[in-house]
Amino acid sequence: MTQPRTATTFPPPVQEARRWLDGVVFPPERLLINVSQAAPTAPPPASMREAMAEAILTEPETHLYGPTLGLPALRAEVAQQWRAAYNGEIAEGEVAITSGCNQAFAAAIATLCAEGDEVILPTPWYFNHKMWLDMSGVRTVALPAGSGLLPDPDAARALITPRTRAIALVTPNNPAGVEYPAELVGAFYDLAQEHGLALIVDETYRDFDSRTGAPHDLFSRHGWQDTLIQLYSFSKAYRLTGHRVGAIIASKARLAEVEKFLDTVTICPNQLGQRGALWGMQNLSQWLAGERAEILARRSAIEAEFPRLEAQGWHLLGLGAYFAYMAHPFELASDALAQELVRQQSILCLPGTMFRPGGDTSGAQELRIAFANVDAAGVKTLFDRLEKTRA
């Protein structure tokens, strides 16, 4: 008997972790530190909210169906800013707006894969990518990351079969935070191009990359449209998580296929969120620079605090964007340790087992800390508690 699609994958990890809070009472002197999800909890800045409120009141089309591939003005703005940022050629017609970056990934896979096809994902992987591949009947081929949690193109080459359709990268990485060097991204592009595959590059966290300049040169390569599919999210940059606005940058021919998927699933992306994203892109560059500086300051705070954990046997495996990925020194497996941290230290984080395939025992030693909502003082408190952990 066949299974329904949703039965082919695991429960959503973030929702599972939230259930660990059920029935737990946190004392006033040790309130919950929630570092489980990579999402800002503060609303967009007041100026953006005012602009969005004005759109609700004065622009009737805000409440109606819009173009399936997104507002032309937002598509044009993305293309224009991307041309400047990546020193490449990107047309408005090569940008589509989606209901979040997860939908952008789902749409890309729908245009690439049939039942039984394969997609290569480096591990530790972003679990929602794995879940969508499962539910699409696509086999996920795990590519274990090597030194510095960087994937190896030569190792990926050995995994390519006649059923391989794509390689998917996330940089800066979720869950590890690692920023992939431009040369590495370029090597994966060359590999994909050589084998006639798509290279999906999810750059949800590009606005918080610690490097200056373009993170890769792919958009400046002639014919990038034949190989590259880039994904992006406005949720992190502009705190628009609840409005579900993402983007996919690909060839016009691929976006014609994407349109079929989007029209069937949501008809059009969120109209209000798109207007917020457009206003943000046009008016909040200085504010966003401040957001990036704050995230980089929190990253520095983690680097400064980590030596005291290192003295106890912890290891910092990856750090960047919203994430610190670390190995703990305890015999207790990370899925059990994460639940113990809720009860013992009022910390909610995710275990490495949620980012690894079954049978990969390395996840049992790993934890992901998402620090988007923990400032430098909060980082110190977090490390105070981790330092006291006994398991």
N, C-alpha and C positions, 0 to 999 in steps of 0.2 A: 504494500500500500504506500503510495507516495505521500510526502509530507507537504503541508502548506509552506509557502516561502518563509514566513516568519519563524517557523519551527526549525529552520535549518541553521539558525544562529543563536547566540547567547543573549541573555537579558542586557539592557543598557547599563554599562558599568557605573555611570554617575548616579543613576537612579537606585541601583543596588547599594551603593555606598551611603546614599542618603537614608536608606532604611536602617542602617546601623545606628542612627540617632534615635530611633523609636524607643521610648521608655527611659532614655538616659537623661538624668538631671545634672546639669552643670552648675557647680557651686559658684557663687558670685565672685570669689577670688580666682576662679579658673574657668572663665567663660570659653565657649567654643572658638577655636581658630579653624576656620574652614579653608583649607588649601586643596580642595578636591577638584575644583572645576576651573578651567582657564577662561573665565568670563568676568569682566568688571561688574560690580554690583551697584555702582553709582550711576545715576541717570546721565544723559548727555548734558553738556553745558547749557545754562539757561538761555543763552542767545540762540542756540539751535532749537531748543524747545519752543521758544517764541516764534521762530520762523516756521516751525512745523504747525504750531497752533494757527498761525496766520493762513497757512495753506488749507487747513481744515475749514476755516471760516470763509475764505475768499476765492478758493480755486475749486469749483464744483467737480472738476475731473479727478480730484484727489479721491473721491468716493466711488469712482467708476472703474470698470475694466480699463486697463491700459495695454500698450503693445506687449505681446508675449515675450519678446526679447528685451524689454525694458524701455525706459524713457530715453528718447533720442538724445536729450541734453546730457543725461548722466553717462550714456555710452560714449558720447563725444568727449566729455570731460575726462573720463578714464583714459581714453585713447590719447588725448593731448598730454595728460600728466605722465602717462607711461612712456610716451615718446621721449619726453624730457628725462625721465628717471633712468631709462634703460638705453638711451641713445640708439633707439631702433625705430623701425617703421611699423606702426600699428594704426589701422584704420578704424573708424567708428563701427563699420560693419563687421569688424573682427572682435567686437566686445558684445557680450550678452549679460544682462543682469538676472540674477537668480534669487530664489528665496533662501538666502544663506549659502555658505560655502559647501555644506554637506550636500545640498541639492545640486550644486555645480558638479561635484564629484559624481553623484548619481547620474546626472544627465550625460556626463562624459562617458561613463561606463556603458550606458545604454546605447550610445552611438558606436561603441567599439566592439562589444562582446556579445557572443551568443552562448547558449548553454554549453558548458564544458570547456570554454576558453579559459585562459590563464592570465593573471596579472601578478607581476612581481612586486612585493612590498617589503622594504627593509624592516627588520625588527630591532628594537621594540617599535611596534606600529601604532598608528592612530586607530583605535578600535572601531570607530564608526566606518572607516574605510573597509575594514575586514567584514563588518556586519553587512554592509551593502553588497559586497561581492558574494557573500554567502547567500543572501536573499535573491541575488540575480542568477544563481546557478553557475557562478564563475569560480574557478579554483584559485585560491590565493597561494602563491608560491613564496614562502618566507625566505628572505635574504638576510641572514644574521649580520648585524653591523659589526665592524671590526674595531680596531684601535680608535679611541676617542669617539666611539659610537658612530663612526662614519661608514657608510656602505661602500663596498668595493666593486667597481665596474667589471673587473675580471671575474669575480665570483658570480656576478649577475649573468655574465656571458654564459657561464656553465649551466645556468638554469633555464636558458631559452630553449623552447621546444616549438614545433610547428603550431601549437595551440596558443602560444604567448601572443598577447595583443598589446600589452602596455607595461611600462615600469612607472610606478608612482612614487614620487619623493615629496617630503614635507620639509621645507627649510625657511626660516629657523624651525627646528624640528619639534613636533609634538609626538611623544612625551619628553624627549631628552633635552630640548632646548638648544641643541647643537646647530651652529650656523655652517652650512655646507660651503666649502671653498668654491669659488667660481670655476676653478679648474676641474673640480670633481663633478659639478653640475654639467659642465661642458663635456666631460668624458662620458657621462651617461647619455647626453644628447647624441654624441657621436655613435655610441653603441646602439641606441634606439634607431637612429637614421640608417645605420648599416644593415639592420635586420628588418627594416620596414615597420617598426613599432611606433606607438605613440609614447612620448614622455610626458607624463602628467606631473606638473610641479605646483604643489599647493603652497602658496606664499601668504597664508592667512596672517602670519606674524611679521610680515615684511616691514611694517612701520616701526617695529621695535628691535630691528637688527642693529647691533652695536657698531657695525662697519659703516663707513661713508661711501658714497658712490653706488653704482649699480652692483647688485650682488652676483650677477652673471651677465654674460654677453649674448644670450640666446636670441633676443629680439633683434639684434643687429646682424644676425646670420641670414644670408640669402635663403629664401624658401623655408623659413622657420615654420610656416603654416603647415607644412607637410608632416611635421614631427611633434611640435610643441603644443601642449594644452596647459595654460596657466590658470590656476584657481585663486580667488581672493575673497576676503570677507571685510565688509565695512563694520562688522560688529565690534571688533576689538578697538579699532582706531577711534571710532566715534561713539562708543558705548550704545550701539543700536541693536543689542542682542535680541530684544523682544520684537524688533521690527523685521528681522529676517531679510537682510540684504547682502547678497554676495555677487560675485562676477566670475565669468569664464571668458578667457581670451583665447581664441582659436581661429582657424580658417573660416571664411564665409560658408564654405561647403559644409563644414562640420556644424556650424551654428544653425544651418538649415535643418539638420537632423536633430540638434538640441531643441529646436523650436517645437518639434513634434512631441518630445517628452514634456517640455514645460507647459505646453498648451493642454496636455492631457492631465497633468498633475495639479497645476495651480492656475492655469489660464494666463496669469500675469503675476509678476512680483509685486510685493506690497507697495502701493502707491505712496503712502505717507513716508514710509521708510526710505524710498528712493529720493523723495524730495529732501528729506533730512540729509541723506548721504551727499547729494549734489550740493546743498548749501554748505555742508561741512567741507567738502573738497575745495569750494571756492572761497571760504571765509575763515577756516580754522587751522591754517598751516602753522601759525605760531603756537596756538593752543596745543596742537598735536605734537609739536616739537617739545613742549613742556611735558606732555604725557610720556613721550619717549625718554626724556631725561629722568623722569621719576622712576620708570621701570628699570633703567640702567643703574640708578642709585640703589634700588632694591637688590639688583643683581650684585652690585659691589658689596652691599651689606652682607649678603650670603657668603660671598668670598671671604669677607673679613671674619665672620663668625665661624666658618666651617672648621678651622684648625682644632677647636676644642672637641668637636665630634670626631675628627680624624684621629685624635689621640686615643679615642675609645674604640677605634677599629672601623669607623665609617669611611666611605670613599665617595667623593664627588665625581660622578661619571659624566655628567653633562650639565651645562648651565647656559641659559640664554632665553630670549623672548620672555615668556611668563613662567618658565620652568626650571626647577632644579631636580635632577635625576640622580639618585644616590643609592649606594649599596649599604645595607645595615649589617652589623656584626653578630646578630643573634641567630640562634639555632631555629627559632620559631620562623615559620614561613611567612612571607610578607602579607599574604591575604589574611592570616590570623593576626599578625602583628598590627596591621592597619586597624582592625577592629579593637584590639587591645589598646591602641593609642587613643581611640575615642573614649574608652572607659577610664583609662589611667591618666591621660594627659590632656583630655579635651581637644584633641587634634583630629580632624578629618582629612585624610589624604588617600591617595589611591595606591594599591600595591602593584608591583611590576608584573604580577601574574595577569593583570588585565590588559597588558600590552604585548603579550607573548603568546605564541601558539601552544596548544596543549602538548605536553612532553618536553617543553623547553624549560629546564629547571632553573635557569639563570634568573627568571622573574621572581623566584622565591626569595631572592636576596635584595630585591630592588623596591624603592618607593619613589613616587612622583610627588613633588611639592609644586603646586601652582600658586605663585606668589603675587598674582595681579591685584589682590585686595589686602596685602599685608605690607605696610610701610616699614621703614627701617627699624622703628621701635618695635613693631610687631614681629619683625624677623628676629630681633634679639629675644623676645619672649618665646617665640617658637623654638629657638635653639636652646633656651633655658630648659624648656620642657623635654625636648629630645635628649638633652644631656642627662636628664634624670630618669630616662626610660629604662625599665628593667623588664626583660622578657626571657 
